């Protein structure tokens, strides 16, 4: 029996705080949002007429004033858009054609997260009436007319002035305001004046700094894109490259903006019409960094990142540009000095570009030959190649009738050299390392037999290498192990006299519990480079299978309640017909990928205590092959360890951890949904700038990339703190955590003394063949 109805009430002040929580974490973010609105107003007026644009910001104690001479607002816009969250006057074809940055309609109400009063004064560019509107937070009540609006006789220049009165206790430091704002306005083409100082009008491309470089300029058509491209190649040093891309079109439609990227420049910053958005999680073979300023880049609603779809478009252009850069650089001898060029050739299998890469004459440290010039006979001598360093063999084949070339010990140069030698039909010296004796099983002791069994099980379980034959052997030339494939079986020969193996066998006697970890470590450090070509997960087919598995995981995963976001609001919009079902699903997925990560002081521990087996396991010594940081490597698996820690420190650097001393756990959401990705070999790159740190993990096949973005909310990076580099993969997998190393220069931002730190994280999986898979 119905007994009545209950009144629906909302606590206005609380709602305003919640509305602003994710957008205005500080008064500096208020500056960003309102300056962006001012810039959008200028763009919209510029679309209609010519004038001298300007944005002026005045920061005083407790008050922030922002004035623009943009399009201004009519009464209707003030009432229906400015003061109404969720309604944007810029979400229309005209505004989009003008290139506005924001179209989400967050509204002025979000200012009240940190303001007690807001006053605006505005005149529409073609109107004669000036409007003044004022709102006080304590008087605001949903559904009530509590905002003042009046016409004034004051004749002001077209545009808008916003005056925000900050709540008590919130102060704005002038120096911090400048450094914060410059992240977003540094490259704006209009004057932005902060307390009398211009902080915009900078150029991210200056050809004068590249005047001594070789330049190649041309127009290119690549897929659905066409563009003009200038490639700058340094004549000296490492043959550093830089690129400037302009006049970009997609399917014949112009894209406003340009791109400037330079090798070893750190991360890639995304802009839209000159306004700073966020870092672009794009991995490049040439380690390119710089600016991507394109009108196609769309920020997400929380301003914390750029939409995946538009990141993919930018990545596609950059990938095309990398192909062109590699082809142009390959024409010049200096390409041999460019380490990233070698990475490109190896990763893309573009051995057709390896002609100018050099190889040393054995025994002649300063004499080199270009791979493209190699023939089976040169200068009347038969040419051979040699994998080892035995001086007797070098002398024997470096005579009057034979010439010997020696492979580099450096990856990826060595791999490229060997491929080109085989392609040129250069024979290998006949007395390469050989199996002299294979020991029968009954000749092995218990420890050696256990070692073989552990190797086989680890290769099967961790690397999916199913068919293996492992033997202890005597191997010539002091070689400690050989890997060959015979009739579909991966044959591994381990030198019985190897000191590295002896070290592992000692552990079997001393502490059998550590034995399994040492065997896994032995595979990772000594066998994996030879095994990589036989590991299914490193292939395109393996990546395809992994991608499908991750997609299934995504469908089955249910996000925890405290990380759900405003799902109820989405559902309500759908029921009321304000959103289509597909839009709700897409927004829901984005919410799940963006969540808060909280680390309590009690969740900071030591590696020695939490995962002691790692610090106890070390098979690395002076004989361990040196690997390139860009080489995909498997993770360090300690799946038997369960830890509640989210940050782990070490008391000292450990070689087995590549000397990293601080590790951070990826979020529980990523562990649940993307663990399978991290089980496979992958590379690790980190870029940082502004208030974000982005990890880019690339699968060994090169087909899948997972990026993980950390947004520091209350502990932003220091001024000028930008950079990026390839890290040697040191991913640690425990029973319930994925730990990744913290770049040493960023450690201070994760050392904290308060009770806890909180930051937002976002992740996504990008596939080179996603569309191909979906179309099957």
VOPASE-666754 format. One line per 4 residues: number of its first residue (from 1); their letters; for each residue x, y, z of C-alpha. Coordinates in steps of 0.02 Angstrom, whole numbers, always signed. Example, Ala and Ser with C-alpha at 12.3 -4.5 7.8 and 13.67 -1.06 7.14 Angstrom:
REM residues 2
1 = as = +615 -225 +390 ~ +684 -53 +357
***
This chain:
REM residues 776
1 = xxxx = +0 +0 +0 ~ +71 +168 -51 ~ +92 +287 +96 ~ +162 +441 +7
5 = xxxx = +311 +508 -86 ~ +484 +564 -29 ~ +558 +730 -82 ~ +713 +717 -193
9 = xxxx = +851 +829 -123 ~ +1031 +863 -171 ~ +1159 +949 -62 ~ +1215 +1085 -182
13 = xxxx = +1382 +1127 -101 ~ +1432 +944 -95 ~ +1385 +920 -277 ~ +1490 +1070 -328
17 = xxxx = +1640 +997 -238 ~ +1616 +829 -323 ~ +1593 +912 -492 ~ +1760 +1000 -477
21 = xxxx = +1858 +860 -394 ~ +1928 +779 -551 ~ +1950 +940 -649 ~ +2013 +1070 -527
25 = xxxx = +2130 +982 -409 ~ +2214 +1151 -379 ~ +2187 +1335 -420 ~ +2316 +1314 -558
29 = xxxx = +2198 +1195 -648 ~ +2065 +1330 -637 ~ +2185 +1443 -732 ~ +2209 +1311 -866
33 = xxxx = +2023 +1282 -893 ~ +1974 +1464 -901 ~ +2120 +1512 -1014 ~ +2068 +1371 -1129
37 = xxxx = +1891 +1443 -1134 ~ +1964 +1615 -1173 ~ +2069 +1543 -1315 ~ +1917 +1452 -1386
41 = xxxx = +1821 +1616 -1385 ~ +1962 +1698 -1484 ~ +1964 +1555 -1611 ~ +1776 +1572 -1635
45 = xxxx = +1789 +1760 -1664 ~ +1937 +1738 -1782 ~ +1829 +1622 -1887 ~ +1712 +1771 -1917
49 = xxxx = +1826 +1923 -1927 ~ +2004 +1987 -1911 ~ +2063 +2071 -1751 ~ +2214 +2075 -1634
53 = xxxx = +2182 +1936 -1507 ~ +2242 +1942 -1328 ~ +2219 +1852 -1162 ~ +2263 +1941 -1000
57 = xxxx = +2279 +1855 -832 ~ +2293 +1946 -667 ~ +2340 +1845 -513 ~ +2323 +1933 -346
61 = xxxx = +2302 +1871 -170 ~ +2139 +1776 -167 ~ +2077 +1836 -338 ~ +2107 +1775 -516
65 = xxxx = +2048 +1879 -664 ~ +2054 +1817 -845 ~ +2007 +1933 -989 ~ +1995 +1892 -1174
69 = xxxx = +1937 +1989 -1326 ~ +1857 +1838 -1408 ~ +1682 +1814 -1472 ~ +1597 +1858 -1307
73 = xxxx = +1429 +1793 -1246 ~ +1248 +1837 -1278 ~ +1119 +1826 -1141 ~ +1062 +1657 -1207
77 = xxxx = +1238 +1586 -1202 ~ +1264 +1649 -1024 ~ +1102 +1573 -963 ~ +1098 +1411 -1062
81 = xxxx = +1282 +1366 -1080 ~ +1399 +1457 -964 ~ +1305 +1425 -802 ~ +1243 +1252 -850
85 = xxxx = +1359 +1102 -830 ~ +1344 +979 -973 ~ +1289 +1108 -1102 ~ +1421 +1175 -1219
89 = xxxx = +1401 +1319 -1339 ~ +1555 +1254 -1431 ~ +1487 +1083 -1477 ~ +1427 +1132 -1650
93 = xxxx = +1497 +1128 -1829 ~ +1548 +1311 -1828 ~ +1647 +1294 -1666 ~ +1730 +1134 -1724
97 = xxxx = +1777 +1218 -1888 ~ +1858 +1357 -1786 ~ +1965 +1224 -1700 ~ +1909 +1249 -1521
101 = xxxx = +2000 +1144 -1391 ~ +1856 +1098 -1274 ~ +1679 +1044 -1315 ~ +1627 +950 -1160
105 = xxxx = +1521 +1084 -1078 ~ +1596 +1070 -904 ~ +1527 +1242 -866 ~ +1569 +1378 -741
109 = xxxx = +1500 +1279 -594 ~ +1659 +1177 -581 ~ +1749 +1337 -529 ~ +1656 +1329 -364
113 = xxxx = +1760 +1182 -309 ~ +1888 +1311 -252 ~ +1797 +1478 -274 ~ +1672 +1567 -162
117 = xxxx = +1614 +1690 -293 ~ +1620 +1707 -483 ~ +1585 +1863 -582 ~ +1583 +1878 -772
121 = xxxx = +1568 +2028 -885 ~ +1544 +1997 -1071 ~ +1494 +2080 -1233 ~ +1457 +1982 -1391
125 = xxxx = +1570 +2036 -1534 ~ +1427 +2100 -1643 ~ +1315 +2162 -1503 ~ +1298 +2325 -1408
129 = xxxx = +1245 +2258 -1238 ~ +1365 +2217 -1096 ~ +1306 +2084 -974 ~ +1367 +2060 -797
133 = xxxx = +1326 +1901 -702 ~ +1376 +1854 -524 ~ +1358 +1696 -422 ~ +1401 +1664 -239
137 = xxxx = +1431 +1485 -187 ~ +1336 +1494 -23 ~ +1180 +1556 -114 ~ +1180 +1423 -249
141 = xxxx = +1040 +1295 -242 ~ +992 +1176 -380 ~ +826 +1220 -461 ~ +822 +1396 -387
145 = xxxx = +855 +1563 -472 ~ +1007 +1615 -373 ~ +1126 +1690 -504 ~ +1119 +1876 -540
149 = xxxx = +1115 +1938 -720 ~ +1106 +2120 -772 ~ +1133 +2232 -921 ~ +1253 +2377 -898
153 = xxxx = +1280 +2538 -990 ~ +1466 +2510 -979 ~ +1536 +2493 -1155 ~ +1676 +2364 -1154
157 = xxxx = +1778 +2288 -1294 ~ +1703 +2126 -1361 ~ +1753 +1978 -1256 ~ +1737 +1912 -1080
161 = xxxx = +1813 +1944 -910 ~ +1802 +1809 -776 ~ +1841 +1858 -597 ~ +1858 +1714 -474
165 = xxxx = +1868 +1742 -286 ~ +1961 +1596 -206 ~ +1905 +1520 -42 ~ +2008 +1560 +112
169 = xxxx = +2169 +1461 +128 ~ +2195 +1439 -60 ~ +2339 +1542 -127 ~ +2416 +1556 -299
173 = xxxx = +2603 +1577 -314 ~ +2651 +1684 -463 ~ +2803 +1578 -509 ~ +2704 +1417 -498
177 = xxxx = +2562 +1493 -598 ~ +2682 +1540 -738 ~ +2770 +1371 -747 ~ +2604 +1279 -739
181 = xxxx = +2519 +1382 -874 ~ +2668 +1375 -992 ~ +2638 +1189 -1012 ~ +2478 +1233 -1101
185 = xxxx = +2503 +1405 -1178 ~ +2688 +1411 -1220 ~ +2656 +1382 -1405 ~ +2491 +1477 -1423
189 = xxxx = +2495 +1596 -1573 ~ +2405 +1732 -1473 ~ +2478 +1839 -1332 ~ +2442 +1768 -1160
193 = xxxx = +2494 +1898 -1031 ~ +2515 +1847 -849 ~ +2533 +1996 -731 ~ +2611 +2096 -872
197 = xxxx = +2726 +1957 -939 ~ +2696 +1871 -1107 ~ +2708 +1682 -1081 ~ +2654 +1622 -1253
201 = xxxx = +2705 +1652 -1436 ~ +2849 +1527 -1433 ~ +2890 +1418 -1583 ~ +2924 +1233 -1566
205 = xxxx = +3013 +1228 -1733 ~ +3168 +1331 -1772 ~ +3254 +1283 -1934 ~ +3404 +1393 -1889
209 = xxxx = +3460 +1264 -1762 ~ +3466 +1136 -1903 ~ +3554 +1243 -2033 ~ +3709 +1133 -2036
213 = xxxx = +3611 +973 -2067 ~ +3573 +890 -2232 ~ +3392 +919 -2278 ~ +3275 +816 -2385
217 = xxxx = +3108 +896 -2429 ~ +2967 +812 -2522 ~ +2780 +781 -2532 ~ +2722 +608 -2484
221 = xxxx = +2564 +505 -2501 ~ +2552 +367 -2371 ~ +2391 +270 -2347 ~ +2249 +391 -2311
225 = xxxx = +2371 +533 -2270 ~ +2474 +652 -2375 ~ +2595 +783 -2309 ~ +2748 +888 -2342
229 = xxxx = +2900 +827 -2247 ~ +3070 +901 -2211 ~ +3197 +774 -2148 ~ +3353 +846 -2064
233 = xxxx = +3504 +731 -2047 ~ +3655 +787 -1947 ~ +3816 +774 -2047 ~ +3921 +730 -1898
237 = xxxx = +3912 +638 -1732 ~ +3778 +504 -1729 ~ +3683 +561 -1882 ~ +3540 +626 -1775
241 = xxxx = +3378 +654 -1869 ~ +3238 +781 -1850 ~ +3076 +801 -1949 ~ +2952 +939 -1983
245 = xxxx = +2784 +886 -2054 ~ +2659 +1011 -2122 ~ +2513 +1029 -2245 ~ +2439 +865 -2182
249 = xxxx = +2282 +795 -2260 ~ +2178 +642 -2221 ~ +2076 +575 -2366 ~ +2093 +745 -2449
253 = xxxx = +2031 +841 -2296 ~ +2160 +963 -2223 ~ +2216 +939 -2043 ~ +2263 +1101 -1958
257 = xxxx = +2433 +1103 -1875 ~ +2607 +1028 -1895 ~ +2728 +909 -1811 ~ +2909 +933 -1757
261 = xxxx = +3004 +783 -1690 ~ +3187 +760 -1651 ~ +3287 +607 -1604 ~ +3322 +581 -1418
265 = xxxx = +3215 +732 -1372 ~ +3114 +646 -1237 ~ +2926 +622 -1245 ~ +2800 +680 -1374
269 = xxxx = +2683 +819 -1317 ~ +2511 +833 -1397 ~ +2438 +1004 -1439 ~ +2276 +1059 -1520
273 = xxxx = +2289 +1225 -1610 ~ +2440 +1266 -1504 ~ +2356 +1227 -1337 ~ +2444 +1093 -1232
277 = xxxx = +2343 +935 -1201 ~ +2443 +785 -1139 ~ +2586 +669 -1183 ~ +2561 +555 -1333
281 = xxxx = +2598 +373 -1288 ~ +2678 +335 -1456 ~ +2828 +220 -1463 ~ +2954 +253 -1603
285 = xxxx = +3104 +157 -1666 ~ +3202 +319 -1684 ~ +3161 +376 -1506 ~ +3080 +533 -1575
289 = xxxx = +3018 +668 -1458 ~ +2943 +841 -1480 ~ +2776 +917 -1527 ~ +2623 +850 -1618
293 = xxxx = +2506 +998 -1644 ~ +2356 +933 -1740 ~ +2173 +983 -1744 ~ +2124 +798 -1747
297 = xxxx = +2188 +772 -1569 ~ +2041 +765 -1449 ~ +2063 +777 -1259 ~ +1962 +662 -1149
301 = xxxx = +1826 +738 -1040 ~ +1938 +743 -886 ~ +2078 +830 -984 ~ +2195 +694 -920
305 = xxxx = +2241 +619 -1087 ~ +2205 +613 -1273 ~ +2075 +496 -1346 ~ +2141 +329 -1407
309 = xxxx = +2066 +351 -1580 ~ +2157 +515 -1612 ~ +2319 +449 -1534 ~ +2311 +307 -1661
313 = xxxx = +2293 +430 -1804 ~ +2444 +529 -1746 ~ +2541 +366 -1721 ~ +2499 +314 -1898
317 = xxxx = +2571 +475 -1969 ~ +2728 +458 -1862 ~ +2751 +277 -1918 ~ +2743 +331 -2100
321 = xxxx = +2868 +469 -2064 ~ +2986 +345 -1980 ~ +2983 +238 -2137 ~ +3031 +389 -2242
325 = xxxx = +3166 +443 -2120 ~ +3243 +269 -2122 ~ +3243 +263 -2312 ~ +3327 +434 -2324
329 = xxxx = +3452 +400 -2186 ~ +3497 +233 -2266 ~ +3566 +327 -2416 ~ +3700 +409 -2310
333 = xxxx = +3856 +329 -2236 ~ +3823 +411 -2069 ~ +3673 +296 -2042 ~ +3799 +171 -1972
337 = xxxx = +3823 +286 -1821 ~ +3638 +302 -1783 ~ +3593 +172 -1652 ~ +3405 +196 -1675
341 = xxxx = +3423 +169 -1862 ~ +3496 -2 -1824 ~ +3347 -36 -1710 ~ +3229 +12 -1850
345 = xxxx = +3313 -102 -1977 ~ +3309 -248 -1855 ~ +3133 -221 -1787 ~ +3053 -190 -1957
349 = xxxx = +3161 -320 -2047 ~ +3210 -186 -2172 ~ +3375 -267 -2220 ~ +3359 -183 -2389
353 = xxxx = +3414 -24 -2298 ~ +3569 -101 -2219 ~ +3690 -68 -2362 ~ +3792 +66 -2272
357 = xxxx = +3799 -27 -2106 ~ +3977 -84 -2076 ~ +4064 -242 -2021 ~ +4243 -257 -1957
361 = xxxx = +4382 -352 -2040 ~ +4437 -482 -1914 ~ +4598 -435 -1831 ~ +4592 -259 -1906
365 = xxxx = +4507 -152 -1775 ~ +4505 +6 -1881 ~ +4457 -70 -2050 ~ +4275 -92 -2096
369 = xxxx = +4173 -146 -2246 ~ +3996 -94 -2291 ~ +3872 -238 -2290 ~ +3800 -184 -2456
373 = xxxx = +3971 -205 -2539 ~ +4004 -380 -2475 ~ +4034 -516 -2603 ~ +4093 -694 -2589
377 = xxxx = +4256 -638 -2667 ~ +4337 -467 -2644 ~ +4508 -406 -2702 ~ +4545 -582 -2763
381 = xxxx = +4511 -656 -2589 ~ +4378 -777 -2533 ~ +4271 -695 -2398 ~ +4215 -784 -2238
385 = xxxx = +4134 -727 -2078 ~ +4173 -779 -1900 ~ +4066 -776 -1744 ~ +4204 -796 -1616
389 = xxxx = +4364 -714 -1557 ~ +4490 -856 -1569 ~ +4653 -775 -1629 ~ +4713 -935 -1711
393 = xxxx = +4561 -941 -1826 ~ +4575 -754 -1861 ~ +4756 -774 -1914 ~ +4718 -927 -2018
397 = xxxx = +4582 -841 -2121 ~ +4664 -670 -2134 ~ +4794 -722 -2261 ~ +4837 -684 -2440
401 = xxxx = +4697 -792 -2512 ~ +4557 -765 -2384 ~ +4474 -620 -2298 ~ +4382 -638 -2132
405 = xxxx = +4249 -521 -2065 ~ +4201 -527 -1882 ~ +4027 -498 -1811 ~ +4000 -363 -1683
409 = xxxx = +3959 -413 -1504 ~ +3833 -272 -1498 ~ +3647 -302 -1527 ~ +3562 -264 -1647
413 = xxxx = +3713 -234 -1760 ~ +3766 -416 -1742 ~ +3596 -482 -1794 ~ +3589 -367 -1947
417 = xxxx = +3765 -415 -1997 ~ +3729 -601 -1986 ~ +3570 -585 -2088 ~ +3658 -486 -2224
421 = xxxx = +3804 -609 -2229 ~ +3686 -754 -2256 ~ +3591 -652 -2385 ~ +3755 -617 -2476
425 = xxxx = +3799 -802 -2466 ~ +3958 -768 -2369 ~ +4009 -934 -2290 ~ +4044 -954 -2106
429 = xxxx = +4215 -1023 -2058 ~ +4203 -1211 -2056 ~ +4267 -1241 -1880 ~ +4131 -1146 -1788
433 = xxxx = +4092 -1200 -1612 ~ +4045 -1384 -1617 ~ +3970 -1511 -1501 ~ +4117 -1622 -1452
437 = xxxx = +4022 -1737 -1336 ~ +3846 -1761 -1273 ~ +3831 -1836 -1099 ~ +3710 -1979 -1072
441 = xxxx = +3580 -1958 -936 ~ +3664 -2094 -832 ~ +3824 -1989 -830 ~ +3737 -1843 -744
445 = xxxx = +3719 -1817 -559 ~ +3556 -1774 -472 ~ +3585 -1586 -479 ~ +3619 -1587 -667
449 = xxxx = +3467 -1694 -702 ~ +3360 -1576 -597 ~ +3433 -1430 -695 ~ +3377 -1507 -860
453 = xxxx = +3203 -1543 -794 ~ +3184 -1365 -728 ~ +3243 -1294 -895 ~ +3117 -1397 -991
457 = xxxx = +2970 -1355 -877 ~ +3012 -1169 -873 ~ +3029 -1160 -1063 ~ +2861 -1247 -1079
461 = xxxx = +2766 -1149 -947 ~ +2846 -977 -962 ~ +2892 -968 -1147 ~ +2774 -1094 -1229
465 = xxxx = +2921 -1184 -1309 ~ +2846 -1358 -1304 ~ +2965 -1472 -1399 ~ +3139 -1461 -1325
469 = xxxx = +3289 -1576 -1308 ~ +3415 -1520 -1177 ~ +3585 -1600 -1153 ~ +3744 -1567 -1058
473 = xxxx = +3888 -1566 -1180 ~ +4068 -1522 -1212 ~ +4071 -1375 -1334 ~ +4221 -1310 -1428
477 = xxxx = +4290 -1132 -1423 ~ +4240 -1110 -1242 ~ +4058 -1082 -1291 ~ +3943 -1109 -1142
481 = xxxx = +3781 -1150 -1234 ~ +3713 -1177 -1409 ~ +3533 -1173 -1469 ~ +3482 -1253 -1633
485 = xxxx = +3320 -1313 -1709 ~ +3316 -1485 -1788 ~ +3161 -1560 -1868 ~ +3046 -1448 -1766
489 = xxxx = +3133 -1482 -1600 ~ +3229 -1344 -1509 ~ +3394 -1423 -1457 ~ +3489 -1340 -1316
493 = xxxx = +3666 -1390 -1273 ~ +3736 -1330 -1107 ~ +3923 -1338 -1074 ~ +3952 -1453 -927
497 = xxxx = +4106 -1353 -875 ~ +4013 -1185 -873 ~ +4046 -1082 -717 ~ +3875 -1002 -734
501 = xxxx = +3791 -1172 -728 ~ +3901 -1224 -581 ~ +3838 -1073 -485 ~ +3657 -1127 -514
505 = xxxx = +3696 -1306 -463 ~ +3771 -1248 -299 ~ +3604 -1172 -253 ~ +3523 -1344 -270
509 = xxxx = +3632 -1403 -126 ~ +3624 -1244 -21 ~ +3439 -1198 -33 ~ +3329 -1300 -153
513 = xxxx = +3188 -1172 -131 ~ +3290 -1046 -231 ~ +3340 -1170 -366 ~ +3190 -1140 -479
517 = xxxx = +3218 -951 -475 ~ +3402 -970 -521 ~ +3358 -1081 -669 ~ +3231 -953 -731
521 = xxxx = +3362 -818 -709 ~ +3487 -922 -809 ~ +3364 -935 -954 ~ +3330 -749 -951
525 = xxxx = +3513 -696 -946 ~ +3601 -830 -1051 ~ +3479 -925 -1161 ~ +3340 -804 -1208
529 = xxxx = +3435 -707 -1343 ~ +3469 -870 -1436 ~ +3294 -937 -1399 ~ +3195 -781 -1446
533 = xxxx = +3168 -833 -1627 ~ +3087 -997 -1567 ~ +2973 -918 -1435 ~ +2795 -916 -1506
537 = xxxx = +2745 -760 -1409 ~ +2878 -659 -1502 ~ +2794 -688 -1670 ~ +2649 -599 -1753
541 = xxxx = +2543 -755 -1729 ~ +2585 -753 -1544 ~ +2535 -570 -1532 ~ +2372 -607 -1624
545 = xxxx = +2332 -745 -1499 ~ +2378 -635 -1351 ~ +2271 -492 -1417 ~ +2119 -606 -1431
549 = xxxx = +2149 -673 -1256 ~ +2161 -496 -1185 ~ +2000 -448 -1274 ~ +1911 -595 -1193
553 = xxxx = +1982 -545 -1025 ~ +1915 -369 -1051 ~ +1740 -437 -1084 ~ +1740 -546 -928
557 = xxxx = +1816 -422 -807 ~ +1702 -330 -685 ~ +1776 -171 -614 ~ +1772 -144 -427
561 = xxxx = +1641 -25 -358 ~ +1762 +107 -294 ~ +1840 +121 -467 ~ +1678 +124 -564
565 = xxxx = +1660 +312 -588 ~ +1493 +393 -628 ~ +1412 +238 -704 ~ +1244 +283 -630
569 = xxxx = +1248 +451 -719 ~ +1283 +366 -884 ~ +1139 +245 -860 ~ +1023 +388 -814
573 = xxxx = +1071 +483 -972 ~ +1033 +327 -1075 ~ +862 +301 -994 ~ +818 +484 -1023
577 = xxxx = +869 +471 -1206 ~ +1016 +591 -1187 ~ +1145 +462 -1242 ~ +1146 +320 -1366
581 = xxxx = +1187 +146 -1301 ~ +1352 +139 -1399 ~ +1404 +306 -1322 ~ +1366 +240 -1148
585 = xxxx = +1468 +83 -1178 ~ +1616 +183 -1245 ~ +1610 +307 -1099 ~ +1596 +161 -978
589 = xxxx = +1753 +80 -1051 ~ +1848 +245 -1035 ~ +1796 +260 -853 ~ +1858 +85 -817
593 = xxxx = +2027 +124 -894 ~ +2046 +281 -789 ~ +2051 +255 -603 ~ +2137 +314 -446
597 = xxxx = +2289 +228 -375 ~ +2319 +254 -189 ~ +2480 +205 -99 ~ +2479 +206 +90
601 = xxxx = +2640 +231 +186 ~ +2615 +54 +252 ~ +2621 -10 +71 ~ +2801 +41 +43
605 = xxxx = +2919 -103 +75 ~ +3087 -176 +27 ~ +3122 -302 -110 ~ +3236 -397 +9
609 = xxxx = +3091 -428 +130 ~ +2944 -446 +12 ~ +3024 -546 -130 ~ +3188 -607 -57
613 = xxxx = +3219 -736 -192 ~ +3252 -599 -321 ~ +3391 -517 -222 ~ +3465 -687 -184
617 = xxxx = +3460 -743 -365 ~ +3603 -675 -470 ~ +3685 -768 -614 ~ +3751 -609 -694
621 = xxxx = +3939 -586 -707 ~ +4069 -518 -826 ~ +4028 -657 -951 ~ +3845 -611 -963
625 = xxxx = +3803 -549 -1139 ~ +3768 -362 -1145 ~ +3593 -329 -1209 ~ +3521 -174 -1288
629 = xxxx = +3388 -86 -1180 ~ +3274 -94 -1332 ~ +3283 -284 -1340 ~ +3119 -368 -1287
633 = xxxx = +3151 -468 -1128 ~ +3041 -584 -1026 ~ +2984 -530 -853 ~ +3058 -589 -689
637 = xxxx = +2927 -710 -623 ~ +2907 -743 -438 ~ +2727 -800 -448 ~ +2735 -888 -280
641 = xxxx = +2758 -724 -186 ~ +2607 -628 -122 ~ +2638 -449 -68 ~ +2526 -306 -11
645 = xxxx = +2659 -177 -53 ~ +2637 -54 -197 ~ +2811 +23 -195 ~ +2967 -82 -168
649 = xxxx = +3141 -17 -133 ~ +3307 -107 -128 ~ +3446 -77 -3 ~ +3573 -78 -144
653 = xxxx = +3580 -94 -333 ~ +3568 -273 -396 ~ +3631 -326 -569 ~ +3486 -447 -587
657 = xxxx = +3369 -297 -570 ~ +3473 -194 -692 ~ +3528 -90 -543 ~ +3355 -10 -521
661 = xxxx = +3321 +28 -338 ~ +3136 +79 -340 ~ +2988 -12 -415 ~ +2804 +35 -423
665 = xxxx = +2658 -85 -440 ~ +2539 -58 -584 ~ +2358 -42 -530 ~ +2253 -193 -481
669 = xxxx = +2143 -161 -633 ~ +2291 -182 -750 ~ +2346 -339 -657 ~ +2173 -416 -677
673 = xxxx = +2148 -368 -858 ~ +2321 -363 -938 ~ +2428 -490 -844 ~ +2441 -601 -999
677 = xxxx = +2526 -458 -1092 ~ +2664 -444 -962 ~ +2696 -631 -959 ~ +2771 -616 -1134
681 = xxxx = +2938 -533 -1178 ~ +2919 -346 -1203 ~ +3015 -182 -1208 ~ +2994 -39 -1083
685 = xxxx = +3002 +146 -1119 ~ +2958 +289 -1003 ~ +2924 +471 -1047 ~ +2884 +611 -925
689 = xxxx = +2834 +792 -930 ~ +2714 +917 -850 ~ +2615 +816 -723 ~ +2622 +647 -807
693 = xxxx = +2733 +493 -818 ~ +2694 +372 -960 ~ +2758 +194 -974 ~ +2754 +117 -1148
697 = xxxx = +2769 -72 -1154 ~ +2788 -152 -1327 ~ +2762 -337 -1357 ~ +2909 -434 -1430
701 = xxxx = +2816 -452 -1595 ~ +2804 -263 -1611 ~ +2617 -282 -1646 ~ +2547 -239 -1474
705 = xxxx = +2584 -88 -1365 ~ +2514 -58 -1191 ~ +2534 +114 -1117 ~ +2511 +157 -934
709 = xxxx = +2494 +339 -886 ~ +2520 +407 -710 ~ +2452 +580 -672 ~ +2529 +660 -519
713 = xxxx = +2389 +759 -439 ~ +2473 +853 -297 ~ +2658 +828 -332 ~ +2686 +886 -510
717 = xxxx = +2854 +873 -594 ~ +2978 +1015 -573 ~ +2994 +1151 -704 ~ +3085 +1090 -857
721 = xxxx = +3072 +910 -794 ~ +3039 +824 -960 ~ +3123 +676 -1042 ~ +3110 +498 -1097
725 = xxxx = +3217 +344 -1122 ~ +3215 +160 -1156 ~ +3233 +58 -998 ~ +3302 -118 -994
729 = xxxx = +3147 -220 -961 ~ +3142 -266 -776 ~ +2960 -310 -750 ~ +2934 -411 -592
733 = xxxx = +2779 -521 -582 ~ +2724 -583 -411 ~ +2567 -679 -367 ~ +2461 -521 -359
737 = xxxx = +2567 -376 -423 ~ +2654 -312 -579 ~ +2804 -207 -529 ~ +2898 -97 -651
741 = xxxx = +3056 +4 -618 ~ +3049 +189 -578 ~ +3166 +297 -683 ~ +3300 +358 -559
745 = xxxx = +3268 +543 -591 ~ +3083 +517 -546 ~ +3114 +429 -380 ~ +3089 +589 -275
749 = xxxx = +2908 +598 -335 ~ +2871 +427 -259 ~ +2964 +453 -94 ~ +2834 +521 +25
753 = xxxx = +2816 +548 +212 ~ +2631 +587 +226 ~ +2506 +449 +262 ~ +2472 +413 +79
757 = xxxx = +2489 +476 -99 ~ +2355 +470 -231 ~ +2367 +486 -418 ~ +2263 +446 -570
761 = xxxx = +2315 +309 -690 ~ +2253 +267 -862 ~ +2299 +125 -978 ~ +2255 +62 -1150
765 = xxxx = +2306 -73 -1271 ~ +2351 -19 -1448 ~ +2365 -148 -1587 ~ +2437 -128 -1762
769 = xxxx = +2313 -258 -1824 ~ +2160 -216 -1717 ~ +2053 -171 -1866 ~ +2113 -325 -1960
773 = xxxx = +2061 -439 -1816 ~ +1893 -354 -1795 ~ +1853 -375 -1980 ~ +1880 -563 -1981
***
